[in-house]
Amino acid sequence: MATDGTGLRKLRLAAPVSDEDLKRIRPGDIVYLDGVIYTGREGVYRKVVTEGADPPVDLQGVSNVNFHCSPAAAVQDDGSYRIGAVTATASFRFSHALPTWFEKTGCKMVIGKGGMSPKDYRETFVPVGAVYLTTVGYGTGALLGRGIREVVAAHWIEELGIAQAMWILRVEKFGPLIADSDLAGNSLFESQNAAINERIESLYRGLKLPALRRHGETDDKTEELI
Amino acid sequence: MISAERIEEAAYGAMFRAGIEIPEDYEAGLREIAKSETGDLSAFVIEAMLENYEAARQDRRAMCADTGLPRWFVKIGNEARLEGGFIELERRLRRATARATHDIPLRPNRVHPLSRRDHNNNVGINAPEIDYSFEPDANWIDIITVHKGGLFGSDYRMLFPADGIDGIRRFFMDTLIAFGKRGLACQPAIVGIGLGGSKDVCMTLGKHAACLRIVGDRNPDPDVAKLEDELKALGNDIGMGAMGFLGSAMVIDCHIEVGDCHTGGMPMSVHTFCLASRRAVARIHADGRIETRTDPNWFTPYMRRESVEWRQTEPA
């Protein structure tokens, strides 16, 4: 391998995450977590944000780390849970839910896939002091699955199903994760995209346009689609 | 007569191998593309994925928690006879899907599109999909499972003959750039392209090109093979690596399948088979023996035939 990424900074942080640790995080840091995190995506957001239900447990006392994930899990005959792999789902789809979610739960760290838009960071994350970490790959399902030590609880599993339930997980050396945003709202994906965009125009130079164009939201290859 | 019990056993085993073991051709392709990756972050991601494959094999744990859409491709020898016929075959494949989902475990991913009802077993209406193909002068049956990511990385467009290779290059880059940013396509990927056919067959050919051919394989038509090489190089020249970070590792390989199309059109589809390129094959012989492999060998000379009659001139 021409480079192995060993020059990247690695952090090991406790979850729930402290204000001091949140301040240390810079875009591009490699992060591992120890402690308690919970999952929440479409189903949980629909109930809490859209329908106004209270979270199934007082999250302020549990964790401030929301993982956009559904685990590969099975309910065993004795009612216990077996977790295999875990990976994240693309987070940009939950942009609308996070302002209310942060307000109701005190969430300070979101783990997901692919980051969120710079606008989300500026308007939703920065005001409450939250940061975003992305999973790697995607996804390192087996490595992240190894990092789960215990299923503390699985809420709303009957109603929402295995994939959409809220799983509360005790984790150890849970990672690797990559920090996308920091407390100032800087974004790793945004800066990487900007660098990639510089080259895009030259890739298309000289290629004639198709005979039949298409209506669409954008034909600007440098524009963010999320 | 191939027994229904053996079919379910072969399918259940294939589900485990697909979910847990990255195919050797993909892993070798990833190691190869990593050699020329100069982006720090992209290289870190590839290194982490290689560790992830090892962890999955050691723990017998799924390599990715997004099960994708587990589905089946079945190639049936023209002389094969199945106990209970095709109805029993489909029943066994659905049972294997549900049992393996619980036992591996895989995440149940299949829900009703409107009600979002989840049976928690990856089985439902029109799910799992089962595609068929046939092979002359054979008495075996190949059971192939593919667990392909189901959200990002595919697109279809009706191009026209005058758009030519430029149009193909453009649409190829459009799709990779749109879904490559932030790594939504989970690249580096095997990119499959369907060229021609009717609209639905164009999509099917591209999907099959991505999922049912191995890294390093080339289309037997030299002109198509040349375009495969060209597009692979073009994708790796975009400047984007794993997760959309700066780099070059975008396309592990590019496969194109063609179908004769409307004289006025040149439809094209693009599909990406991701960092969890999950596929496994089991061949069940007439005597009940099960042989496993990772190369689907789906596109046989019979599949790509052009003439009215099929005349086998050499062994497939």
HADDOCK unambig.tbl for C-alpha pairs under 7 A between the chains (distance, minus, plus):
assign (segid A and resid 1 and name CA) (segid B and resid 34 and name CA) 5.36 0.50 0.50
assign (segid A and resid 1 and name CA) (segid B and resid 35 and name CA) 4.02 0.50 0.50
assign (segid A and resid 1 and name CA) (segid B and resid 36 and name CA) 6.57 0.50 0.50
assign (segid A and resid 1 and name CA) (segid B and resid 37 and name CA) 6.76 0.50 0.50
assign (segid A and resid 2 and name CA) (segid B and resid 35 and name CA) 5.57 0.50 0.50
assign (segid A and resid 2 and name CA) (segid B and resid 36 and name CA) 5.84 0.50 0.50
assign (segid A and resid 2 and name CA) (segid B and resid 37 and name CA) 5.85 0.50 0.50
assign (segid A and resid 2 and name CA) (segid B and resid 38 and name CA) 5.56 0.50 0.50
assign (segid A and resid 3 and name CA) (segid B and resid 38 and name CA) 5.82 0.50 0.50
assign (segid A and resid 3 and name CA) (segid B and resid 40 and name CA) 6.02 0.50 0.50
assign (segid A and resid 3 and name CA) (segid B and resid 43 and name CA) 6.20 0.50 0.50
assign (segid A and resid 4 and name CA) (segid B and resid 40 and name CA) 6.56 0.50 0.50
assign (segid A and resid 4 and name CA) (segid B and resid 43 and name CA) 5.47 0.50 0.50
assign (segid A and resid 4 and name CA) (segid B and resid 44 and name CA) 5.61 0.50 0.50
assign (segid A and resid 5 and name CA) (segid B and resid 40 and name CA) 4.60 0.50 0.50
assign (segid A and resid 5 and name CA) (segid B and resid 41 and name CA) 5.98 0.50 0.50
assign (segid A and resid 5 and name CA) (segid B and resid 43 and name CA) 5.93 0.50 0.50
assign (segid A and resid 5 and name CA) (segid B and resid 44 and name CA) 4.67 0.50 0.50
assign (segid A and resid 71 and name CA) (segid B and resid 65 and name CA) 5.93 0.50 0.50
assign (segid A and resid 71 and name CA) (segid B and resid 107 and name CA) 6.28 0.50 0.50
assign (segid A and resid 72 and name CA) (segid B and resid 65 and name CA) 5.11 0.50 0.50
assign (segid A and resid 72 and name CA) (segid B and resid 105 and name CA) 5.91 0.50 0.50
assign (segid A and resid 72 and name CA) (segid B and resid 106 and name CA) 4.79 0.50 0.50
assign (segid A and resid 72 and name CA) (segid B and resid 107 and name CA) 3.76 0.50 0.50
assign (segid A and resid 73 and name CA) (segid B and resid 105 and name CA) 5.74 0.50 0.50
assign (segid A and resid 73 and name CA) (segid B and resid 106 and name CA) 6.61 0.50 0.50
assign (segid A and resid 73 and name CA) (segid B and resid 107 and name CA) 5.95 0.50 0.50
assign (segid A and resid 74 and name CA) (segid B and resid 102 and name CA) 5.61 0.50 0.50
assign (segid A and resid 74 and name CA) (segid B and resid 105 and name CA) 5.89 0.50 0.50
assign (segid A and resid 84 and name CA) (segid B and resid 61 and name CA) 5.43 0.50 0.50
assign (segid A and resid 84 and name CA) (segid B and resid 62 and name CA) 6.23 0.50 0.50
assign (segid A and resid 84 and name CA) (segid B and resid 105 and name CA) 5.87 0.50 0.50
assign (segid A and resid 85 and name CA) (segid B and resid 61 and name CA) 6.30 0.50 0.50
assign (segid A and resid 85 and name CA) (segid B and resid 62 and name CA) 5.44 0.50 0.50
assign (segid A and resid 85 and name CA) (segid B and resid 63 and name CA) 6.59 0.50 0.50
assign (segid A and resid 85 and name CA) (segid B and resid 64 and name CA) 5.94 0.50 0.50
assign (segid A and resid 85 and name CA) (segid B and resid 65 and name CA) 4.67 0.50 0.50
assign (segid A and resid 86 and name CA) (segid B and resid 64 and name CA) 6.71 0.50 0.50
assign (segid A and resid 86 and name CA) (segid B and resid 65 and name CA) 4.51 0.50 0.50
assign (segid A and resid 87 and name CA) (segid B and resid 64 and name CA) 6.31 0.50 0.50
assign (segid A and resid 87 and name CA) (segid B and resid 65 and name CA) 4.98 0.50 0.50
assign (segid A and resid 87 and name CA) (segid B and resid 66 and name CA) 6.43 0.50 0.50
assign (segid A and resid 114 and name CA) (segid B and resid 182 and name CA) 4.96 0.50 0.50
assign (segid A and resid 114 and name CA) (segid B and resid 183 and name CA) 6.60 0.50 0.50
assign (segid A and resid 114 and name CA) (segid B and resid 184 and name CA) 6.77 0.50 0.50
assign (segid A and resid 136 and name CA) (segid B and resid 45 and name CA) 6.01 0.50 0.50
assign (segid A and resid 137 and name CA) (segid B and resid 45 and name CA) 5.58 0.50 0.50
assign (segid A and resid 137 and name CA) (segid B and resid 49 and name CA) 6.23 0.50 0.50
assign (segid A and resid 137 and name CA) (segid B and resid 186 and name CA) 6.43 0.50 0.50
assign (segid A and resid 137 and name CA) (segid B and resid 242 and name CA) 6.91 0.50 0.50
assign (segid A and resid 137 and name CA) (segid B and resid 243 and name CA) 6.33 0.50 0.50
assign (segid A and resid 138 and name CA) (segid B and resid 186 and name CA) 5.29 0.50 0.50
assign (segid A and resid 138 and name CA) (segid B and resid 275 and name CA) 6.85 0.50 0.50
assign (segid A and resid 139 and name CA) (segid B and resid 64 and name CA) 5.82 0.50 0.50
assign (segid A and resid 140 and name CA) (segid B and resid 49 and name CA) 6.00 0.50 0.50
assign (segid A and resid 140 and name CA) (segid B and resid 52 and name CA) 5.38 0.50 0.50
assign (segid A and resid 140 and name CA) (segid B and resid 63 and name CA) 6.85 0.50 0.50
assign (segid A and resid 140 and name CA) (segid B and resid 64 and name CA) 6.31 0.50 0.50
assign (segid A and resid 141 and name CA) (segid B and resid 62 and name CA) 6.94 0.50 0.50
assign (segid A and resid 141 and name CA) (segid B and resid 63 and name CA) 5.23 0.50 0.50
assign (segid A and resid 141 and name CA) (segid B and resid 64 and name CA) 4.14 0.50 0.50
assign (segid A and resid 141 and name CA) (segid B and resid 65 and name CA) 5.26 0.50 0.50
assign (segid A and resid 142 and name CA) (segid B and resid 52 and name CA) 5.69 0.50 0.50
assign (segid A and resid 142 and name CA) (segid B and resid 55 and name CA) 5.84 0.50 0.50
assign (segid A and resid 142 and name CA) (segid B and resid 56 and name CA) 5.12 0.50 0.50
assign (segid A and resid 142 and name CA) (segid B and resid 61 and name CA) 6.05 0.50 0.50
assign (segid A and resid 142 and name CA) (segid B and resid 62 and name CA) 6.18 0.50 0.50
assign (segid A and resid 142 and name CA) (segid B and resid 63 and name CA) 5.04 0.50 0.50
assign (segid A and resid 142 and name CA) (segid B and resid 64 and name CA) 6.50 0.50 0.50
assign (segid A and resid 143 and name CA) (segid B and resid 52 and name CA) 5.45 0.50 0.50
assign (segid A and resid 143 and name CA) (segid B and resid 55 and name CA) 6.21 0.50 0.50
assign (segid A and resid 161 and name CA) (segid B and resid 118 and name CA) 6.26 0.50 0.50
assign (segid A and resid 161 and name CA) (segid B and resid 120 and name CA) 6.88 0.50 0.50
assign (segid A and resid 162 and name CA) (segid B and resid 120 and name CA) 6.82 0.50 0.50
assign (segid A and resid 163 and name CA) (segid B and resid 107 and name CA) 6.68 0.50 0.50
assign (segid A and resid 163 and name CA) (segid B and resid 108 and name CA) 6.57 0.50 0.50
assign (segid A and resid 189 and name CA) (segid B and resid 182 and name CA) 6.43 0.50 0.50
assign (segid A and resid 192 and name CA) (segid B and resid 245 and name CA) 5.79 0.50 0.50
assign (segid A and resid 192 and name CA) (segid B and resid 246 and name CA) 6.19 0.50 0.50
assign (segid A and resid 196 and name CA) (segid B and resid 239 and name CA) 6.20 0.50 0.50
assign (segid A and resid 196 and name CA) (segid B and resid 240 and name CA) 6.70 0.50 0.50
assign (segid A and resid 196 and name CA) (segid B and resid 246 and name CA) 6.45 0.50 0.50
assign (segid A and resid 207 and name CA) (segid B and resid 166 and name CA) 5.43 0.50 0.50
assign (segid A and resid 208 and name CA) (segid B and resid 166 and name CA) 6.33 0.50 0.50
assign (segid A and resid 210 and name CA) (segid B and resid 159 and name CA) 6.98 0.50 0.50
assign (segid A and resid 210 and name CA) (segid B and resid 163 and name CA) 5.40 0.50 0.50
assign (segid A and resid 210 and name CA) (segid B and resid 167 and name CA) 5.80 0.50 0.50
assign (segid A and resid 211 and name CA) (segid B and resid 160 and name CA) 6.92 0.50 0.50
assign (segid A and resid 211 and name CA) (segid B and resid 163 and name CA) 6.28 0.50 0.50
